[in-house]
Amino acid sequence: MLDRFLIDKYVLSALEEDIGFCDITTESIAKSTDVLTAKLNTRTDGILCGVNVFERVFKLLSENVSIKLYYNDGDKIKSGDTIAIVEGSAEAILKGERTALNYIQRMSGIATETNKYQEAIGKNKARISDTRKTTPTFRIFEKYSVFIGGACVHRFNLSDCAMIKDNHIKLAGSISKAVNDVRNNISHTHKIEVECDTLEQVKEAVKCEVDIIMLDNMSCNDIKKAVEIINGKAIIEASGNVNLNTVADIAKCGVDIISSSAIVAKAPTLDIALDID
């Protein structure tokens, strides 16, 4: 579960963005004594994610809102299911409705899409993983959603892991030089990952004894050859051209991780609505 202080930090910013200096519509109509009861219903099947964020939106607006949850993050929901009952201050419910739905719809959509990829991998050992191709200031929620969907979460930011990509290699002059420069500068707790486009680069990365080798945009035939070359000496990650039609074939090649931006960037929002009685 996400820590409350992190949720509140971002939710307050989202509410400020959406409400502005006041909600001129709601404040013109709702009295301070008005109360509402609403049901949070799903209109599509999927994996639920973001219930605590949904709840905090209303609690930050008013303590006079109660939420009864029938499902939790990670639960499978079906069209027609009532996820929660929201009762209390009409003003708070109407002000927070859109922001709360934006979070739970987006997060559930990512969890659902992620789960589809992991399910497609089947019994193969590979785990699906995300990337840093995320929405600015929304990364914490997107990566949490990926985790709830059953994926292995990749590095959260640039300080988590030393990841040497093609442009780093070009700047350094070689994989060996780049790895040596990084190794002399990082903590003993950091891992080193190298992105490889060719089998020759894979061989060089193995000689450098790096922790993770990413096979970037390789054919399944070359991935299998790379797996043989690495031979358990590093964690093997495959990336590039990953979609629901290709992920199973990539997994069969024997890799450990399959990373894809699609589980976040191309995930549709789940159709969830707040229906007022």
Secondary structure as the mmCIF struct_conf table of DSSP 4:
data_model
#
loop_
_struct_conf.conf_type_id
_struct_conf.id
_struct_conf.beg_label_comp_id
_struct_conf.beg_label_asym_id
_struct_conf.beg_label_seq_id
_struct_conf.end_label_comp_id
_struct_conf.end_label_asym_id
_struct_conf.end_label_seq_id
HELX_RH_AL_P HELX_RH_AL_P1 ARG A 4 ILE A 19
TURN_TY1_P TURN_TY1_P1 GLY A 20 PHE A 21
TURN_TY1_P TURN_TY1_P2 ILE A 24 THR A 25
HELX_RH_AL_P HELX_RH_AL_P2 THR A 26 ILE A 29
TURN_TY1_P TURN_TY1_P3 SER A 32 THR A 33
STRN STRN1 VAL A 35 THR A 42
BEND BEND1 ARG A 43 THR A 44
STRN STRN2 GLY A 46 ILE A 47
HELX_RH_AL_P HELX_RH_AL_P3 VAL A 51 LEU A 61
BEND BEND2 GLU A 63 ASN A 64
STRN STRN3 VAL A 65 LEU A 69
BEND BEND3 TYR A 70 TYR A 70
TURN_TY1_P TURN_TY1_P4 ASP A 73 GLY A 74
STRN STRN4 LYS A 76 ILE A 77
TURN_TY1_P TURN_TY1_P5 SER A 79 GLY A 80
STRN STRN5 THR A 82 SER A 89
HELX_RH_AL_P HELX_RH_AL_P4 ALA A 90 ILE A 121
TURN_TY1_P TURN_TY1_P6 GLY A 122 LYS A 123
BEND BEND4 ASN A 124 LYS A 125
STRN STRN6 ARG A 127 SER A 129
BEND BEND5 ARG A 132 ARG A 132
TURN_TY1_P TURN_TY1_P7 PRO A 136 PHE A 138
HELX_RH_AL_P HELX_RH_AL_P5 ARG A 139 ILE A 148
TURN_TY1_P TURN_TY1_P8 GLY A 149 GLY A 150
BEND BEND6 PHE A 156 ASN A 157
TURN_TY1_P TURN_TY1_P9 LEU A 158 ASP A 160
BEND BEND7 CYS A 161 CYS A 161
STRN STRN7 ALA A 162 ILE A 164
HELX_RH_AL_P HELX_RH_AL_P6 ASP A 166 ALA A 172
BEND BEND8 GLY A 173 SER A 174
HELX_RH_AL_P HELX_RH_AL_P7 ILE A 175 ARG A 183
TURN_TY1_P TURN_TY1_P10 ASN A 184 ASN A 185
BEND BEND9 ILE A 186 ILE A 186
TURN_TY1_P TURN_TY1_P11 HIS A 188 THR A 189
STRN STRN8 ILE A 192 CYS A 196
BEND BEND10 ASP A 197 THR A 198
HELX_RH_AL_P HELX_RH_AL_P8 LEU A 199 LYS A 207
TURN_TY1_P TURN_TY1_P12 CYS A 208 GLU A 209
BEND BEND11 ASP A 211 ASP A 211
STRN STRN9 ILE A 212 ASP A 216
BEND BEND12 ASN A 217 ASN A 217
HELX_RH_AL_P HELX_RH_AL_P9 CYS A 220 ILE A 230
TURN_TY1_P TURN_TY1_P13 ASN A 231 GLY A 232
BEND BEND13 LYS A 233 ALA A 234
STRN STRN10 ILE A 235 SER A 239
BEND BEND14 GLY A 240 ASN A 241
TURN_TY1_P TURN_TY1_P14 LEU A 244 THR A 246
HELX_RH_AL_P HELX_RH_AL_P10 VAL A 247 ALA A 251
TURN_TY1_P TURN_TY1_P15 LYS A 252 GLY A 254
BEND BEND15 ASP A 256 ASP A 256
STRN STRN11 ILE A 257 SER A 259
BEND BEND16 SER A 261 SER A 261
HELX_RH_AL_P HELX_RH_AL_P11 ALA A 262 ALA A 265
TURN_TY1_P TURN_TY1_P16 LYS A 266 LYS A 266
HELX_LH_PP_P HELX_LH_PP_P1 ALA A 267 LEU A 270
STRN STRN12 ILE A 272 ILE A 276
#
